[in-house]
Amino acid sequence: MMSLGANNARAPKFDIPIWHKLNLTIDEAAAYSNIGIHKLYDLTEAEDCPFVLWIGSRRLIKRKTFDEYIEKMYSI
């Protein structure tokens, strides 16, 4: 059995491709969509934003809903 030392206290981080993630950080959503970080912050500030998920003060982007939103938009 392996013991966890001070350096191994956290679970290993997995590298999951963006297109397989359910939720994206703002940075990941910007890279994924080619929409700027500041524009994403502006879009997600709206109370009726369908693709933002708030976890405390941290915002995540619901990828599938974000894809659907982008497909319907003519201009952002």
Rosetta blueprint (number, residue, H / E / L):
1 M L
2 M L
3 S L
4 L L
5 G L
6 A H
7 N H
8 N H
9 A L
10 R L
11 A L
12 P L
13 K L
14 F L
15 D L
16 I L
17 P L
18 I H
19 W H
20 H H
21 K L
22 L L
23 N E
24 L E
25 T L
26 I H
27 D H
28 E H
29 A H
30 A H
31 A H
32 Y H
33 S H
34 N L
35 I L
36 G L
37 I H
38 H H
39 K H
40 L H
41 Y H
42 D H
43 L H
44 T H
45 E H
46 A L
47 E L
48 D L
49 C L
50 P L
51 F L
52 V E
53 L E
54 W E
55 I E
56 G L
57 S L
58 R E
59 R E
60 L E
61 I E
62 K E
63 R H
64 K H
65 T H
66 F H
67 D H
68 E H
69 Y H
70 I H
71 E H
72 K H
73 M L
74 Y L
75 S L
76 I L
